[in-house]
Amino acid sequence: MHEFNAIFTRVSKPARYTGGEWNSIVKNWKTTPIKIALCYPEIYEIGMSNLAIAILYDILNKQPDV
């Protein structure tokens, strides 16, 4: 049994912590010269529903060096 199985029953929204959400863009961190982390001072669902974060995510991921 994986360690995660024991804690998932106590987590109300496990998707917050698993990553790999729909339409996410994955780039190679070793070959990408510019790395940016988008942060929002609220829970995941609020941050991801913020249109500004979605626009920034789209603009930045269209850049080949970011």
Buried (B, 14 or more C-beta within 10 A) or exposed (E): EEEEEEEEEEEEEEEEEEEEEEEEEEEEEEEEEEEEEEEEEEEEEEBBEEEEBBEEBEEEBEEEEE
